[in-house]
Amino acid sequence: MANETAKTVLAEKSKPVDLIVTHIRPHFDEVLAVYLLKTYGERLFPGVGDAAIETWGEGRILKEFGGKSAKDLLIELKILCVGTCGGMFDEHVNGELTCAHLVAEFLGIANRPELRKVLQFCNRVDHDGHSMPFDLHSTMKEMYEFYGDDDNGMQTVLNWAMRAIESHVGGQRQFHACAEEFKRAGGKIINGGPVKIALVQSDNPKMHKWIRHTYSADVIVKMRSSGNMIILTSAQKVKKIIDMRDLARIVRMMELQKRRKILPDWETLEATGTPIECPWWYYYANGEQLLNGTSTSPDIQPTVLTLNEVAQAVAISCAPTIEPCNQLCFQACNKYPYGLIACRQKQQ
């Protein structure tokens, strides 16, 4: 019904927009609707991307426009009403869809992958009334109380919320681009016994999340174009298979050996944090991660190791679980030089 009303309004041709109007203290669904219009609506509403935003109190058309409908405001004055004034995107008079869903359906973008989660969230907090204290929806309400109802206060909250939505949608675009990027980059999935390892070169910050979502990889080794590398794990499962102290020690040993540096003792090599002797690798024990530079530590020199060499280090770390040893320890064993925790416990 709502879409039929909207189509009737735009039956002739697209309608230019200079001003977007919503009600005072707009809810999340109105703010999301405005974002969708500004981002995806230029074809049907020329100028909407640069249109100013005003909030009119009580959801009514101002007295100065007395006698005009929301349709009249759009056609005659280039004013588009969103979530108010009985217009085509006013959820209060157009069925059970949220304001944002009315806009998304009308623009034909309701099924776009990058919008799926934010539209689901909108439905949860607006239509179903289920929200959490730190949801964007709830935070907006707190900000309205803090900044007030004047124009400056409203604009502050609107601008903040729009940037937050923009950031989320941008991240979702990156996430859904990962499938093609993984294939193009020659990413690999290695089923190494009880551990599934993913290897990929990518600068996409969502790649590891996509890999975990798509392949349920236990260990993800991602190298950026700079050569810096991160090793991420599914901590709860990996703890049962790999002692991360082993992986930290072996990776650092391989790094130092390839750089022709002197190896310190095993305890130093497996220490948490960043040992002075091997400043290229940070061991984050709580998250079961090994990091060769991150967004918060961008100046770390890239590792000299390759993705395949790191995969080899993971395989060696798995050895006590995959190939449990019942022999007496001796230095000729190919595992002995790596100082595996299980081997040392056995020796003791």
LUMMAR-875233 format. One record per residue (C-alpha): residue in three letters; residue number from 1; x, y, z. Coordinates in steps of 0.25 Angstrom, whole numbers, plus 2048, in hexadecimal, padded with zeros to 3 digits. Example, Ala and Ser with C-alpha at 12.3 -4.5 7.8 and 13.67 -1.06 7.14 Angstrom:
REM LUMMAR-875233
<site residuo="ALA" num="1" X="831" Y="7EE" Z="81F"/>
<site residuo="SER" num="2" X="837" Y="7FC" Z="81D"/>
***
This chain:
REM LUMMAR-875233
<site residuo="MET" num="1" X="800" Y="800" Z="800"/>
<site residuo="ALA" num="2" X="80B" Y="80A" Z="804"/>
<site residuo="ASN" num="3" X="813" Y="807" Z="7F7"/>
<site residuo="GLU" num="4" X="806" Y="809" Z="7EF"/>
<site residuo="THR" num="5" X="805" Y="817" Z="7F5"/>
<site residuo="ALA" num="6" X="813" Y="81A" Z="7F3"/>
<site residuo="LYS" num="7" X="813" Y="815" Z="7E4"/>
<site residuo="THR" num="8" X="806" Y="81E" Z="7E2"/>
<site residuo="VAL" num="9" X="80E" Y="82A" Z="7E7"/>
<site residuo="LEU" num="10" X="819" Y="828" Z="7DE"/>
<site residuo="ALA" num="11" X="811" Y="823" Z="7D2"/>
<site residuo="GLU" num="12" X="815" Y="82E" Z="7C9"/>
<site residuo="LYS" num="13" X="824" Y="82F" Z="7CB"/>
<site residuo="SER" num="14" X="82F" Y="830" Z="7D6"/>
<site residuo="LYS" num="15" X="82D" Y="83B" Z="7E0"/>
<site residuo="PRO" num="16" X="838" Y="845" Z="7E4"/>
<site residuo="VAL" num="17" X="83A" Y="847" Z="7F3"/>
<site residuo="ASP" num="18" X="841" Y="853" Z="7FA"/>
<site residuo="LEU" num="19" X="83C" Y="850" Z="808"/>
<site residuo="ILE" num="20" X="839" Y="843" Z="810"/>
<site residuo="VAL" num="21" X="830" Y="845" Z="81C"/>
<site residuo="THR" num="22" X="82E" Y="83B" Z="827"/>
<site residuo="HIS" num="23" X="828" Y="83D" Z="835"/>
<site residuo="ILE" num="24" X="82F" Y="842" Z="841"/>
<site residuo="ARG" num="25" X="838" Y="838" Z="848"/>
<site residuo="PRO" num="26" X="838" Y="82F" Z="83C"/>
<site residuo="HIS" num="27" X="839" Y="820" Z="840"/>
<site residuo="PHE" num="28" X="843" Y="816" Z="83A"/>
<site residuo="ASP" num="29" X="83A" Y="812" Z="82F"/>
<site residuo="GLU" num="30" X="838" Y="820" Z="82A"/>
<site residuo="VAL" num="31" X="847" Y="823" Z="82A"/>
<site residuo="LEU" num="32" X="84A" Y="816" Z="823"/>
<site residuo="ALA" num="33" X="83F" Y="81A" Z="818"/>
<site residuo="VAL" num="34" X="846" Y="828" Z="816"/>
<site residuo="TYR" num="35" X="853" Y="821" Z="815"/>
<site residuo="LEU" num="36" X="84D" Y="817" Z="80A"/>
<site residuo="LEU" num="37" X="847" Y="823" Z="803"/>
<site residuo="LYS" num="38" X="854" Y="82B" Z="802"/>
<site residuo="THR" num="39" X="85D" Y="81F" Z="7FF"/>
<site residuo="TYR" num="40" X="854" Y="817" Z="7F5"/>
<site residuo="GLY" num="41" X="849" Y="821" Z="7F1"/>
<site residuo="GLU" num="42" X="84F" Y="82B" Z="7E7"/>
<site residuo="ARG" num="43" X="849" Y="824" Z="7DB"/>
<site residuo="LEU" num="44" X="83A" Y="826" Z="7E0"/>
<site residuo="PHE" num="45" X="83D" Y="832" Z="7E8"/>
<site residuo="PRO" num="46" X="847" Y="83B" Z="7E2"/>
<site residuo="GLY" num="47" X="84E" Y="844" Z="7EC"/>
<site residuo="VAL" num="48" X="84B" Y="83B" Z="7F8"/>
<site residuo="GLY" num="49" X="859" Y="838" Z="7FB"/>
<site residuo="ASP" num="50" X="85C" Y="847" Z="7FE"/>
<site residuo="ALA" num="51" X="84E" Y="84A" Z="803"/>
<site residuo="ALA" num="52" X="84E" Y="851" Z="811"/>
<site residuo="ILE" num="53" X="846" Y="84A" Z="81C"/>
<site residuo="GLU" num="54" X="83C" Y="851" Z="825"/>
<site residuo="THR" num="55" X="834" Y="84B" Z="831"/>
<site residuo="TRP" num="56" X="826" Y="850" Z="832"/>
<site residuo="GLY" num="57" X="81F" Y="84E" Z="840"/>
<site residuo="GLU" num="58" X="813" Y="845" Z="842"/>
<site residuo="GLY" num="59" X="813" Y="83E" Z="834"/>
<site residuo="ARG" num="60" X="80B" Y="849" Z="82E"/>
<site residuo="ILE" num="61" X="80D" Y="852" Z="822"/>
<site residuo="LEU" num="62" X="810" Y="861" Z="826"/>
<site residuo="LYS" num="63" X="805" Y="86B" Z="826"/>
<site residuo="GLU" num="64" X="80D" Y="873" Z="81C"/>
<site residuo="PHE" num="65" X="80A" Y="867" Z="812"/>
<site residuo="GLY" num="66" X="7FB" Y="866" Z="816"/>
<site residuo="GLY" num="67" X="7F2" Y="85F" Z="80D"/>
<site residuo="LYS" num="68" X="7FD" Y="857" Z="806"/>
<site residuo="SER" num="69" X="800" Y="848" Z="807"/>
<site residuo="ALA" num="70" X="80D" Y="841" Z="808"/>
<site residuo="LYS" num="71" X="80B" Y="83E" Z="7F9"/>
<site residuo="ASP" num="72" X="809" Y="84D" Z="7F6"/>
<site residuo="LEU" num="73" X="816" Y="850" Z="7FE"/>
<site residuo="LEU" num="74" X="81E" Y="847" Z="7F6"/>
<site residuo="ILE" num="75" X="818" Y="84B" Z="7E8"/>
<site residuo="GLU" num="76" X="817" Y="85A" Z="7EA"/>
<site residuo="LEU" num="77" X="822" Y="85D" Z="7F4"/>
<site residuo="LYS" num="78" X="82C" Y="851" Z="7F3"/>
<site residuo="ILE" num="79" X="82A" Y="84E" Z="802"/>
<site residuo="LEU" num="80" X="82A" Y="83F" Z="805"/>
<site residuo="CYS" num="81" X="823" Y="83A" Z="812"/>
<site residuo="VAL" num="82" X="82A" Y="82E" Z="819"/>
<site residuo="GLY" num="83" X="822" Y="827" Z="824"/>
<site residuo="THR" num="84" X="819" Y="833" Z="826"/>
<site residuo="CYS" num="85" X="80E" Y="83C" Z="820"/>
<site residuo="GLY" num="86" X="806" Y="830" Z="81A"/>
<site residuo="GLY" num="87" X="810" Y="82F" Z="80E"/>
<site residuo="MET" num="88" X="813" Y="822" Z="806"/>
<site residuo="PHE" num="89" X="81E" Y="81F" Z="810"/>
<site residuo="ASP" num="90" X="816" Y="821" Z="81D"/>
<site residuo="GLU" num="91" X="815" Y="814" Z="823"/>
<site residuo="HIS" num="92" X="80A" Y="819" Z="82C"/>
<site residuo="VAL" num="93" X="800" Y="819" Z="821"/>
<site residuo="ASN" num="94" X="807" Y="80F" Z="817"/>
<site residuo="GLY" num="95" X="805" Y="801" Z="81E"/>
<site residuo="GLU" num="96" X="80E" Y="7F9" Z="827"/>
<site residuo="LEU" num="97" X="81C" Y="7FB" Z="820"/>
<site residuo="THR" num="98" X="826" Y="805" Z="826"/>
<site residuo="CYS" num="99" X="829" Y="812" Z="820"/>
<site residuo="ALA" num="100" X="836" Y="80C" Z="81B"/>
<site residuo="HIS" num="101" X="830" Y="800" Z="815"/>
<site residuo="LEU" num="102" X="826" Y="809" Z="80D"/>
<site residuo="VAL" num="103" X="832" Y="810" Z="807"/>
<site residuo="ALA" num="104" X="83A" Y="804" Z="805"/>
<site residuo="GLU" num="105" X="82E" Y="7FD" Z="7FE"/>
<site residuo="PHE" num="106" X="82B" Y="809" Z="7F5"/>
<site residuo="LEU" num="107" X="839" Y="80B" Z="7F1"/>
<site residuo="GLY" num="108" X="83B" Y="7FC" Z="7EE"/>
<site residuo="ILE" num="109" X="846" Y="7FA" Z="7F7"/>
<site residuo="ALA" num="110" X="840" Y="7F2" Z="803"/>
<site residuo="ASN" num="111" X="848" Y="7E5" Z="7FE"/>
<site residuo="ARG" num="112" X="855" Y="7EC" Z="7FD"/>
<site residuo="PRO" num="113" X="85F" Y="7E3" Z="805"/>
<site residuo="GLU" num="114" X="866" Y="7EF" Z="80C"/>
<site residuo="LEU" num="115" X="858" Y="7F4" Z="811"/>
<site residuo="ARG" num="116" X="853" Y="7E7" Z="816"/>
<site residuo="LYS" num="117" X="858" Y="7E8" Z="824"/>
<site residuo="VAL" num="118" X="855" Y="7F6" Z="826"/>
<site residuo="LEU" num="119" X="847" Y="7F4" Z="822"/>
<site residuo="GLN" num="120" X="845" Y="7E8" Z="82B"/>
<site residuo="PHE" num="121" X="84A" Y="7F1" Z="836"/>
<site residuo="CYS" num="122" X="841" Y="7FC" Z="833"/>
<site residuo="ASN" num="123" X="835" Y="7F2" Z="833"/>
<site residuo="ARG" num="124" X="83A" Y="7ED" Z="840"/>
<site residuo="VAL" num="125" X="83B" Y="7FA" Z="848"/>
<site residuo="ASP" num="126" X="82F" Y="801" Z="841"/>
<site residuo="HIS" num="127" X="825" Y="7F7" Z="83D"/>
<site residuo="ASP" num="128" X="827" Y="7EC" Z="848"/>
<site residuo="GLY" num="129" X="82C" Y="7F6" Z="852"/>
<site residuo="HIS" num="130" X="838" Y="7ED" Z="857"/>
<site residuo="SER" num="131" X="844" Y="7F6" Z="859"/>
<site residuo="MET" num="132" X="851" Y="7F6" Z="862"/>
<site residuo="PRO" num="133" X="857" Y="801" Z="86A"/>
<site residuo="PHE" num="134" X="862" Y="803" Z="861"/>
<site residuo="ASP" num="135" X="85B" Y="801" Z="854"/>
<site residuo="LEU" num="136" X="85C" Y="80D" Z="84A"/>
<site residuo="HIS" num="137" X="84D" Y="80F" Z="84C"/>
<site residuo="SER" num="138" X="84E" Y="810" Z="85B"/>
<site residuo="THR" num="139" X="85B" Y="819" Z="85A"/>
<site residuo="MET" num="140" X="853" Y="823" Z="851"/>
<site residuo="LYS" num="141" X="849" Y="824" Z="85C"/>
<site residuo="GLU" num="142" X="853" Y="827" Z="866"/>
<site residuo="MET" num="143" X="85A" Y="831" Z="85D"/>
<site residuo="TYR" num="144" X="84C" Y="839" Z="85B"/>
<site residuo="GLU" num="145" X="84B" Y="83A" Z="86A"/>
<site residuo="PHE" num="146" X="85A" Y="83F" Z="86A"/>
<site residuo="TYR" num="147" X="85A" Y="849" Z="85E"/>
<site residuo="GLY" num="148" X="84B" Y="84E" Z="85F"/>
<site residuo="ASP" num="149" X="840" Y="850" Z="855"/>
<site residuo="ASP" num="150" X="845" Y="85D" Z="84E"/>
<site residuo="ASP" num="151" X="84A" Y="85D" Z="840"/>
<site residuo="ASN" num="152" X="859" Y="85B" Z="844"/>
<site residuo="GLY" num="153" X="856" Y="850" Z="84D"/>
<site residuo="MET" num="154" X="84D" Y="848" Z="843"/>
<site residuo="GLN" num="155" X="858" Y="84A" Z="838"/>
<site residuo="THR" num="156" X="863" Y="845" Z="841"/>
<site residuo="VAL" num="157" X="85C" Y="838" Z="844"/>
<site residuo="LEU" num="158" X="857" Y="836" Z="835"/>
<site residuo="ASN" num="159" X="865" Y="839" Z="830"/>
<site residuo="TRP" num="160" X="86B" Y="82F" Z="83A"/>
<site residuo="ALA" num="161" X="861" Y="824" Z="837"/>
<site residuo="MET" num="162" X="862" Y="826" Z="828"/>
<site residuo="ARG" num="163" X="871" Y="824" Z="829"/>
<site residuo="ALA" num="164" X="86F" Y="818" Z="832"/>
<site residuo="ILE" num="165" X="866" Y="811" Z="828"/>
<site residuo="GLU" num="166" X="86F" Y="815" Z="81C"/>
<site residuo="SER" num="167" X="87B" Y="80E" Z="824"/>
<site residuo="HIS" num="168" X="873" Y="801" Z="826"/>
<site residuo="VAL" num="169" X="86E" Y="801" Z="818"/>
<site residuo="GLY" num="170" X="87C" Y="803" Z="812"/>
<site residuo="GLY" num="171" X="881" Y="7F8" Z="81B"/>
<site residuo="GLN" num="172" X="876" Y="7EF" Z="815"/>
<site residuo="ARG" num="173" X="87A" Y="7F2" Z="807"/>
<site residuo="GLN" num="174" X="888" Y="7EE" Z="80B"/>
<site residuo="PHE" num="175" X="883" Y="7E1" Z="811"/>
<site residuo="HIS" num="176" X="87B" Y="7DD" Z="805"/>
<site residuo="ALA" num="177" X="887" Y="7E1" Z="7FB"/>
<site residuo="CYS" num="178" X="88F" Y="7D6" Z="802"/>
<site residuo="ALA" num="179" X="88B" Y="7CA" Z="7FA"/>
<site residuo="GLU" num="180" X="890" Y="7D0" Z="7ED"/>
<site residuo="GLU" num="181" X="89C" Y="7D6" Z="7F3"/>
<site residuo="PHE" num="182" X="8A0" Y="7C8" Z="7FA"/>
<site residuo="LYS" num="183" X="89E" Y="7C1" Z="7ED"/>
<site residuo="ARG" num="184" X="8A6" Y="7CC" Z="7E5"/>
<site residuo="ALA" num="185" X="8B1" Y="7CC" Z="7EF"/>
<site residuo="GLY" num="186" X="8B3" Y="7BD" Z="7EF"/>
<site residuo="GLY" num="187" X="8AF" Y="7BA" Z="7FD"/>
<site residuo="LYS" num="188" X="8B0" Y="7AC" Z="802"/>
<site residuo="ILE" num="189" X="8A9" Y="7A4" Z="80C"/>
<site residuo="ILE" num="190" X="8B2" Y="798" Z="812"/>
<site residuo="ASN" num="191" X="8AB" Y="78D" Z="81A"/>
<site residuo="GLY" num="192" X="8B7" Y="789" Z="823"/>
<site residuo="GLY" num="193" X="8B1" Y="77E" Z="82B"/>
<site residuo="PRO" num="194" X="8A9" Y="784" Z="836"/>
<site residuo="VAL" num="195" X="8AC" Y="792" Z="832"/>
<site residuo="LYS" num="196" X="8A7" Y="79A" Z="826"/>
<site residuo="ILE" num="197" X="8B1" Y="7A4" Z="822"/>
<site residuo="ALA" num="198" X="8AE" Y="7B0" Z="818"/>
<site residuo="LEU" num="199" X="8B9" Y="7B8" Z="811"/>
<site residuo="VAL" num="200" X="8B6" Y="7C5" Z="809"/>
<site residuo="GLN" num="201" X="8BD" Y="7D2" Z="805"/>
<site residuo="SER" num="202" X="8B3" Y="7DD" Z="807"/>
<site residuo="ASP" num="203" X="8B1" Y="7EB" Z="80C"/>
<site residuo="ASN" num="204" X="8A2" Y="7E9" Z="80E"/>
<site residuo="PRO" num="205" X="8A0" Y="7EB" Z="81D"/>
<site residuo="LYS" num="206" X="894" Y="7E2" Z="81D"/>
<site residuo="MET" num="207" X="89B" Y="7D6" Z="816"/>
<site residuo="HIS" num="208" X="89E" Y="7CE" Z="823"/>
<site residuo="LYS" num="209" X="88F" Y="7D0" Z="827"/>
<site residuo="TRP" num="210" X="88A" Y="7CB" Z="81A"/>
<site residuo="ILE" num="211" X="894" Y="7BF" Z="81A"/>
<site residuo="ARG" num="212" X="88F" Y="7BB" Z="827"/>
<site residuo="HIS" num="213" X="881" Y="7BD" Z="823"/>
<site residuo="THR" num="214" X="882" Y="7B5" Z="816"/>
<site residuo="TYR" num="215" X="88C" Y="7AA" Z="819"/>
<site residuo="SER" num="216" X="88C" Y="7A9" Z="828"/>
<site residuo="ALA" num="217" X="89C" Y="7AA" Z="828"/>
<site residuo="ASP" num="218" X="8A3" Y="7A8" Z="835"/>
<site residuo="VAL" num="219" X="8AF" Y="7AF" Z="832"/>
<site residuo="ILE" num="220" X="8AF" Y="7BB" Z="828"/>
<site residuo="VAL" num="221" X="8BD" Y="7C0" Z="823"/>
<site residuo="LYS" num="222" X="8BB" Y="7CE" Z="81B"/>
<site residuo="MET" num="223" X="8C6" Y="7D5" Z="815"/>
<site residuo="ARG" num="224" X="8C4" Y="7E4" Z="810"/>
<site residuo="SER" num="225" X="8CA" Y="7EA" Z="804"/>
<site residuo="SER" num="226" X="8D4" Y="7F0" Z="80D"/>
<site residuo="GLY" num="227" X="8D9" Y="7E3" Z="811"/>
<site residuo="ASN" num="228" X="8D4" Y="7E4" Z="81F"/>
<site residuo="MET" num="229" X="8CD" Y="7D7" Z="824"/>
<site residuo="ILE" num="230" X="8C3" Y="7D3" Z="82F"/>
<site residuo="ILE" num="231" X="8C0" Y="7C5" Z="834"/>
<site residuo="LEU" num="232" X="8B2" Y="7C4" Z="83A"/>
<site residuo="THR" num="233" X="8AB" Y="7B8" Z="840"/>
<site residuo="SER" num="234" X="89E" Y="7B3" Z="845"/>
<site residuo="ALA" num="235" X="8A3" Y="7B3" Z="853"/>
<site residuo="GLN" num="236" X="89A" Y="7A9" Z="85A"/>
<site residuo="LYS" num="237" X="89C" Y="79E" Z="850"/>
<site residuo="VAL" num="238" X="8AB" Y="7A1" Z="84D"/>
<site residuo="LYS" num="239" X="8AE" Y="7A0" Z="85C"/>
<site residuo="LYS" num="240" X="8AB" Y="792" Z="85C"/>
<site residuo="ILE" num="241" X="8B4" Y="78F" Z="850"/>
<site residuo="ILE" num="242" X="8BF" Y="799" Z="850"/>
<site residuo="ASP" num="243" X="8C7" Y="79F" Z="85C"/>
<site residuo="MET" num="244" X="8C9" Y="7AD" Z="856"/>
<site residuo="ARG" num="245" X="8D6" Y="7AE" Z="85E"/>
<site residuo="ASP" num="246" X="8DB" Y="7A4" Z="854"/>
<site residuo="LEU" num="247" X="8D6" Y="7AC" Z="848"/>
<site residuo="ALA" num="248" X="8DC" Y="7B9" Z="84D"/>
<site residuo="ARG" num="249" X="8E9" Y="7B2" Z="850"/>
<site residuo="ILE" num="250" X="8EA" Y="7AB" Z="842"/>
<site residuo="VAL" num="251" X="8E6" Y="7B8" Z="83A"/>
<site residuo="ARG" num="252" X="8F0" Y="7C0" Z="842"/>
<site residuo="MET" num="253" X="8FB" Y="7B6" Z="840"/>
<site residuo="MET" num="254" X="8F8" Y="7B5" Z="831"/>
<site residuo="GLU" num="255" X="8F8" Y="7C4" Z="830"/>
<site residuo="LEU" num="256" X="905" Y="7C6" Z="837"/>
<site residuo="GLN" num="257" X="90C" Y="7BA" Z="830"/>
<site residuo="LYS" num="258" X="908" Y="7C0" Z="822"/>
<site residuo="ARG" num="259" X="90D" Y="7CE" Z="827"/>
<site residuo="ARG" num="260" X="91A" Y="7C6" Z="82B"/>
<site residuo="LYS" num="261" X="918" Y="7CB" Z="83A"/>
<site residuo="ILE" num="262" X="91D" Y="7C4" Z="846"/>
<site residuo="LEU" num="263" X="912" Y="7BC" Z="84D"/>
<site residuo="PRO" num="264" X="90F" Y="7BF" Z="85C"/>
<site residuo="ASP" num="265" X="90A" Y="7B4" Z="865"/>
<site residuo="TRP" num="266" X="8FC" Y="7AD" Z="863"/>
<site residuo="GLU" num="267" X="8F5" Y="7B5" Z="86E"/>
<site residuo="THR" num="268" X="8F9" Y="7C2" Z="868"/>
<site residuo="LEU" num="269" X="8F4" Y="7BE" Z="85B"/>
<site residuo="GLU" num="270" X="8E6" Y="7B9" Z="860"/>
<site residuo="ALA" num="271" X="8E4" Y="7C5" Z="869"/>
<site residuo="THR" num="272" X="8D8" Y="7CE" Z="868"/>
<site residuo="GLY" num="273" X="8D9" Y="7DC" Z="862"/>
<site residuo="THR" num="274" X="8E4" Y="7E0" Z="85A"/>
<site residuo="PRO" num="275" X="8F2" Y="7DB" Z="85E"/>
<site residuo="ILE" num="276" X="8FE" Y="7E4" Z="85B"/>
<site residuo="GLU" num="277" X="905" Y="7D9" Z="854"/>
<site residuo="CYS" num="278" X="8FA" Y="7D7" Z="84A"/>
<site residuo="PRO" num="279" X="8F2" Y="7E5" Z="848"/>
<site residuo="TRP" num="280" X="8EB" Y="7E0" Z="83C"/>
<site residuo="TRP" num="281" X="8E1" Y="7D8" Z="843"/>
<site residuo="TYR" num="282" X="8D7" Y="7DB" Z="84E"/>
<site residuo="TYR" num="283" X="8D1" Y="7CF" Z="856"/>
<site residuo="TYR" num="284" X="8C3" Y="7D3" Z="85B"/>
<site residuo="ALA" num="285" X="8C0" Y="7C7" Z="864"/>
<site residuo="ASN" num="286" X="8B2" Y="7CB" Z="868"/>
<site residuo="GLY" num="287" X="8AD" Y="7CB" Z="85A"/>
<site residuo="GLU" num="288" X="8B6" Y="7BF" Z="855"/>
<site residuo="GLN" num="289" X="8BC" Y="7C8" Z="84A"/>
<site residuo="LEU" num="290" X="8CA" Y="7CB" Z="844"/>
<site residuo="LEU" num="291" X="8CB" Y="7D9" Z="83E"/>
<site residuo="ASN" num="292" X="8D6" Y="7DF" Z="835"/>
<site residuo="GLY" num="293" X="8D0" Y="7ED" Z="835"/>
<site residuo="THR" num="294" X="8C2" Y="7F2" Z="836"/>
<site residuo="SER" num="295" X="8BA" Y="7FE" Z="833"/>
<site residuo="THR" num="296" X="8BE" Y="803" Z="841"/>
<site residuo="SER" num="297" X="8CD" Y="7FF" Z="83F"/>
<site residuo="PRO" num="298" X="8CF" Y="803" Z="830"/>
<site residuo="ASP" num="299" X="8DE" Y="805" Z="831"/>
<site residuo="ILE" num="300" X="8E2" Y="7F7" Z="834"/>
<site residuo="GLN" num="301" X="8EB" Y="7F2" Z="829"/>
<site residuo="PRO" num="302" X="8E5" Y="7E7" Z="821"/>
<site residuo="THR" num="303" X="8E8" Y="7D8" Z="823"/>
<site residuo="VAL" num="304" X="8F2" Y="7D1" Z="81A"/>
<site residuo="LEU" num="305" X="8EA" Y="7C5" Z="81B"/>
<site residuo="THR" num="306" X="8E0" Y="7C0" Z="810"/>
<site residuo="LEU" num="307" X="8D2" Y="7BB" Z="812"/>
<site residuo="ASN" num="308" X="8D6" Y="7AD" Z="80F"/>
<site residuo="GLU" num="309" X="8E2" Y="7AE" Z="819"/>
<site residuo="VAL" num="310" X="8D8" Y="7B2" Z="824"/>
<site residuo="ALA" num="311" X="8CE" Y="7A7" Z="820"/>
<site residuo="GLN" num="312" X="8DA" Y="79D" Z="822"/>
<site residuo="ALA" num="313" X="8DC" Y="7A4" Z="830"/>
<site residuo="VAL" num="314" X="8CD" Y="7A1" Z="833"/>
<site residuo="ALA" num="315" X="8CF" Y="792" Z="82F"/>
<site residuo="ILE" num="316" X="8DB" Y="790" Z="838"/>
<site residuo="SER" num="317" X="8D3" Y="796" Z="843"/>
<site residuo="CYS" num="318" X="8C8" Y="78C" Z="841"/>
<site residuo="ALA" num="319" X="8D2" Y="780" Z="841"/>
<site residuo="PRO" num="320" X="8D0" Y="77C" Z="850"/>
<site residuo="THR" num="321" X="8C1" Y="77B" Z="84D"/>
<site residuo="ILE" num="322" X="8C2" Y="775" Z="83F"/>
<site residuo="GLU" num="323" X="8CE" Y="76C" Z="842"/>
<site residuo="PRO" num="324" X="8CF" Y="769" Z="851"/>
<site residuo="CYS" num="325" X="8DD" Y="764" Z="854"/>
<site residuo="ASN" num="326" X="8DF" Y="758" Z="85D"/>
<site residuo="GLN" num="327" X="8EE" Y="758" Z="85B"/>
<site residuo="LEU" num="328" X="8F9" Y="75C" Z="864"/>
<site residuo="CYS" num="329" X="8FE" Y="76A" Z="860"/>
<site residuo="PHE" num="330" X="90B" Y="76C" Z="859"/>
<site residuo="GLN" num="331" X="911" Y="777" Z="852"/>
<site residuo="ALA" num="332" X="911" Y="770" Z="844"/>
<site residuo="CYS" num="333" X="902" Y="771" Z="844"/>
<site residuo="ASN" num="334" X="8FD" Y="77B" Z="83A"/>
<site residuo="LYS" num="335" X="8F4" Y="781" Z="844"/>
<site residuo="TYR" num="336" X="8FE" Y="783" Z="84F"/>
<site residuo="PRO" num="337" X="904" Y="791" Z="84A"/>
<site residuo="TYR" num="338" X="8F7" Y="798" Z="84B"/>
<site residuo="GLY" num="339" X="8F5" Y="795" Z="85A"/>
<site residuo="LEU" num="340" X="8E7" Y="791" Z="859"/>
<site residuo="ILE" num="341" X="8E0" Y="792" Z="867"/>
<site residuo="ALA" num="342" X="8DB" Y="784" Z="866"/>
<site residuo="CYS" num="343" X="8E9" Y="77F" Z="864"/>
<site residuo="ARG" num="344" X="8EF" Y="787" Z="86F"/>
<site residuo="GLN" num="345" X="8E5" Y="782" Z="879"/>
<site residuo="LYS" num="346" X="8E8" Y="774" Z="875"/>
<site residuo="GLN" num="347" X="8F7" Y="776" Z="876"/>
<site residuo="GLN" num="348" X="8F4" Y="77B" Z="885"/>
***
